[in-house]
Amino acid sequence: MQTQTPSVSLIRATSYGREALRKSLETLLEPFGGMTAFVKPGNRVLLKPNLLTGARPDKECTSRPELVYAVAQMVIEAGGKPFLGDSPAFGSARGVAVANGYLPMIEELNLPIIDFHGHRYQTVSEEFNHLLLSKEAMEADVVINLPKVKSHVQLVLTLGVKNLFGCVPGKMKAWWHMEAGKDANRFGEMLVETARTINPNLTILDGIIGHEGNGPSGGEPRPLGILGASTDVFALDRAIVEILNVPAIQVPTVAASMRLGVCPELEAIYYPHLHPSLLQIDDWLLPDKFIPIDFGMPRVIKSTFKHLYIRFIKEPMSAYGRR
């Protein structure tokens, strides 16, 4: 259960312009003490954007490079050593980043990009005993989670908690769609366990322009004009579903965090800037079609996949250490 009052900073922001965005981020983080409250000189800082796909780069499917640039610059000024890390659904982290306009930023700031693949994983959960997370993510001194507000054809919405699923290496994500995908409640609890384990120091959520409809990639851009931040990713997600006027119980990640006692009540959250009620909209588009989390694969195919996975992927990876 929550032991202290969580804070969620919410502000209006409408521009990705470099100067305007920097000012917005400084305002957003001021209640927490600014970036230096999180990053100390010499810290290795994981910036975890949403690098979903290199396709449809103008459709707001991924975290904007302008936001990542501004946050990376603030980390560097605080004395930190930022790096980008993700496990995209399609392609490599670098390939997806380049396709979405990250290259100038990568070169200017000399930012390393880590693909959460390979064989450097740690088992981190007894309840979900196949839950293996990237060692690079687990060993970062500071984790800054940079999700985007998006609708999702499997999970209704994808916000801060879901973005951390990218710290599960690619092959493992496929496993979890098969293993827990038949039960949205269990899948949501797995995502909550992932977020609890990674425990990001800070989540900055981009709602300047979101992605509504048949997301995470098949929808359309939607200007929202907001930025949100919190040290409590569950509280931030709870505030955002309120802004979007979506019942929390309908979003598997939020519903699971409420069941597990890690999500505070809306009015138990402190809002140093704007309350969600001042930002609420009533016309956010959710998907008009939904896809099963396990992709509706026939039982025989899922059974074969799991057998091959356990034999050739899960068992060799688990030899690399347990946390």
C-alpha positions in Angstrom: 0.0 0.0 0.0 1.0 3.6 -0.4 3.1 4.9 2.5 3.2 8.5 1.5 1.2 10.9 -0.5 2.1 10.6 -4.2 2.4 13.7 -6.3 1.4 14.0 -9.9 2.5 17.2 -11.8 0.2 18.1 -14.6 0.6 21.2 -16.8 -0.7 22.5 -20.1 1.9 22.3 -22.9 1.4 22.7 -26.6 4.8 23.0 -28.3 7.7 20.7 -29.1 9.8 23.7 -29.9 13.1 23.5 -28.1 12.9 26.5 -25.9 9.2 26.2 -25.1 9.5 22.5 -24.3 12.5 23.1 -22.0 10.5 25.7 -20.1 7.5 23.3 -19.8 9.7 20.5 -18.5 11.3 22.8 -15.9 7.9 23.9 -14.7 6.7 20.3 -14.7 9.6 19.1 -12.6 9.9 22.1 -10.3 7.6 20.5 -7.6 10.0 17.6 -7.3 13.1 19.8 -7.1 14.1 19.6 -10.8 16.2 17.1 -12.6 19.0 17.4 -10.0 16.7 15.8 -7.5 16.9 12.6 -9.5 20.3 12.7 -11.2 23.7 13.0 -9.5 27.1 13.5 -11.1 28.3 10.2 -12.7 24.9 8.4 -12.6 24.1 6.2 -15.6 20.6 7.2 -16.6 18.3 5.0 -18.7 15.9 7.0 -20.8 13.1 4.6 -21.7 11.1 6.0 -24.6 8.4 4.3 -26.5 10.2 3.1 -29.6 7.3 1.0 -31.0 8.0 1.0 -34.7 9.8 2.8 -37.5 6.6 2.8 -39.5 4.2 5.7 -39.6 6.7 8.2 -38.2 4.3 11.1 -38.5 1.5 9.4 -36.7 2.8 10.0 -33.1 3.3 6.2 -32.5 6.6 6.8 -30.6 8.1 9.2 -28.1 9.0 12.5 -29.8 12.7 13.0 -30.3 12.3 16.6 -29.1 11.1 15.4 -25.7 13.9 12.8 -25.4 16.4 15.5 -26.4 15.3 17.9 -23.8 15.3 15.3 -21.0 18.7 14.0 -22.1 20.1 17.5 -22.1 18.8 18.1 -18.6 20.3 14.9 -17.4 23.7 15.8 -18.9 23.5 19.3 -17.2 22.9 17.5 -13.9 26.1 15.5 -14.4 24.4 12.3 -15.5 25.3 9.9 -18.4 22.1 9.2 -20.3 21.5 6.3 -22.7 18.5 5.2 -24.6 17.2 1.6 -24.2 14.2 -0.3 -25.5 13.0 -3.5 -27.1 10.8 -2.5 -30.0 8.0 -4.6 -31.3 9.5 -4.4 -34.8 13.2 -3.8 -35.6 16.1 -2.6 -33.5 16.0 0.3 -31.1 18.5 2.2 -33.1 16.6 1.5 -36.4 13.3 2.7 -34.9 14.9 5.7 -33.4 16.5 6.8 -36.6 13.3 6.2 -38.6 11.6 8.6 -36.1 14.0 11.4 -36.5 16.3 10.7 -33.5 19.6 10.7 -35.4 20.5 14.4 -35.1 19.9 14.2 -31.4 21.8 11.0 -31.0 24.8 12.5 -32.8 24.7 15.9 -31.1 24.5 14.4 -27.6 26.5 11.3 -28.3 23.7 9.1 -26.8 24.3 5.4 -26.8 21.3 3.2 -27.7 20.9 -0.2 -26.1 18.7 -2.9 -27.6 17.2 -5.0 -24.8 18.0 -8.3 -26.5 20.9 -10.7 -26.2 21.4 -12.9 -23.2 21.8 -10.5 -20.3 18.6 -11.0 -18.3 17.6 -11.5 -14.7 14.6 -13.3 -13.3 12.9 -11.0 -10.9 9.5 -12.4 -9.8 8.3 -15.4 -7.9 4.7 -15.0 -8.9 5.7 -14.7 -12.6 8.6 -17.0 -12.6 9.5 -16.6 -16.2 9.6 -12.8 -15.9 13.0 -11.8 -17.2 14.1 -8.2 -17.5 17.0 -6.5 -19.2 20.0 -6.4 -17.0 20.9 -3.0 -18.5 17.6 -1.6 -17.3 17.9 -3.2 -13.8 21.5 -1.9 -13.4 20.9 1.7 -14.4 21.5 4.1 -11.6 18.4 6.1 -12.6 15.5 5.2 -14.8 13.4 7.9 -16.5 10.3 6.5 -18.2 9.1 8.5 -21.2 5.8 7.1 -22.4 3.3 8.6 -24.7 -0.5 8.8 -24.3 -1.9 6.2 -26.7 -5.0 4.1 -27.2 -4.3 0.4 -27.5 -6.3 -2.4 -29.3 -5.3 -5.0 -26.7 -5.0 -2.9 -23.5 -7.4 0.0 -24.1 -4.7 2.5 -23.2 -0.9 2.3 -23.0 0.6 4.8 -20.6 3.5 4.7 -18.1 3.2 1.2 -16.8 2.8 -0.4 -20.2 5.8 1.5 -21.6 8.0 -0.4 -19.1 7.1 -3.7 -20.9 9.9 -2.5 -23.3 12.4 -3.5 -20.6 11.3 -7.1 -21.2 13.5 -8.4 -24.1 11.7 -9.0 -27.4 11.4 -12.8 -27.3 10.1 -12.7 -23.7 7.4 -10.3 -24.7 6.1 -12.9 -27.2 6.2 -15.5 -24.4 4.0 -13.3 -22.1 1.5 -12.7 -24.8 1.1 -16.4 -25.1 1.4 -17.3 -21.4 -0.8 -14.6 -19.8 -2.6 -13.3 -22.9 -5.7 -15.5 -22.4 -6.4 -13.5 -19.2 -6.4 -9.7 -19.3 -6.3 -9.5 -15.5 -3.2 -11.7 -15.3 -1.5 -9.8 -18.2 -2.2 -6.6 -16.4 -0.7 -7.9 -13.2 2.4 -9.0 -15.1 2.8 -5.5 -16.4 2.3 -4.1 -12.9 5.0 -6.5 -11.6 7.3 -5.4 -14.3 6.8 -1.7 -13.4 7.2 -2.4 -9.6 10.4 -4.2 -10.3 12.0 -1.6 -12.5 10.6 1.1 -10.2 11.4 4.1 -12.4 12.7 7.1 -10.5 10.7 9.4 -12.7 8.0 9.1 -15.4 7.4 12.0 -17.8 4.4 11.4 -19.9 3.9 13.1 -23.3 0.4 14.2 -23.9 1.2 17.2 -26.0 0.1 15.1 -29.0 -1.2 11.7 -28.3 -2.3 8.8 -30.5 -6.0 7.8 -30.3 -8.2 5.2 -32.0 -6.7 1.9 -33.0 -3.4 2.3 -31.4 -0.7 1.6 -30.5 0.2 2.3 -34.2 -3.0 2.1 -36.3 -4.7 5.2 -34.9 -4.2 8.9 -35.5 -2.5 11.8 -33.8 -4.6 13.8 -31.3 -3.5 17.1 -29.7 -4.1 17.0 -26.0 -1.8 19.8 -24.8 -0.6 18.2 -21.6 2.5 17.0 -19.9 2.5 14.8 -16.8 5.2 13.7 -14.4 5.5 11.7 -11.2 7.8 9.5 -9.2 4.9 7.1 -8.9 4.0 5.7 -12.3 0.8 4.1 -11.0 -0.5 7.4 -9.7 0.4 9.1 -13.0 -1.5 6.6 -15.0 -4.5 6.9 -12.7 -4.6 10.6 -13.2 -4.3 10.3 -17.0 -7.2 7.9 -17.4 -9.3 10.5 -15.5 -8.2 13.2 -17.9 -9.2 11.0 -20.8 -12.5 10.2 -19.1 -11.9 6.4 -19.4 -13.1 4.3 -16.5 -10.0 3.0 -14.6 -11.5 -0.5 -14.3 -11.5 -0.8 -18.1 -7.8 -0.4 -18.4 -6.1 -3.7 -17.4 -2.9 -2.1 -16.1 -4.7 0.5 -14.0 -7.3 -2.0 -12.8 -4.5 -4.4 -11.8 -2.6 -1.7 -9.9 -5.8 -1.0 -8.0 -6.4 -4.6 -7.2 -2.8 -5.1 -6.0 -2.9 -2.0 -3.8 -0.2 0.0 -5.5 -2.5 2.6 -7.1 -3.7 5.4 -4.9 -7.2 6.8 -5.0 -7.5 9.8 -7.3 -8.1 12.2 -4.5 -5.3 10.7 -2.4 -2.9 12.1 -5.0 -1.4 15.6 -4.5 -1.5 17.8 -7.7 1.0 20.7 -7.3 -0.1 22.3 -10.6 -3.4 21.3 -12.3 -6.0 18.8 -11.1 -7.1 16.2 -13.7 -10.6 17.7 -13.6 -9.2 20.9 -15.2 -7.8 19.0 -18.1 -10.6 16.4 -18.7 -11.9 15.8 -22.2 -14.9 13.7 -23.2 -14.1 12.8 -26.8 -10.9 10.7 -26.7 -11.2 7.9 -29.2 -10.7 4.4 -27.9 -10.2 1.5 -30.4 -13.2 0.6 -32.4 -11.9 -3.0 -32.6 -10.0 -5.1 -30.1 -7.5 -7.8 -30.6 -6.9 -10.6 -28.0 -3.7 -10.2 -26.0 -2.6 -13.6 -27.2 -3.5 -12.6 -30.8 -6.2 -15.3 -30.9 -3.7 -18.0 -31.9 -5.1 -21.5 -32.1 -4.3 -23.6 -29.1 -2.1 -26.0 -31.0 0.1 -23.2 -32.3 0.4 -21.6 -28.8 1.3 -25.0 -27.3 4.0 -25.6 -29.9 5.3 -22.0 -29.5 5.6 -22.5 -25.7 7.3 -25.8 -26.0 9.9 -24.4 -28.4 10.3 -21.3 -26.3 11.0 -23.1 -23.1 13.4 -25.5 -24.8 15.4 -23.0 -26.8 15.0 -19.6 -25.2 13.7 -19.5 -21.7 16.0 -22.2 -20.2 19.3 -20.9 -21.7 18.4 -17.3 -20.7 17.6 -18.2 -17.1 21.1 -19.5 -16.7 22.3 -15.9 -16.8 21.3 -15.2 -13.3 18.4 -14.6 -10.9 17.7 -11.5 -9.0 
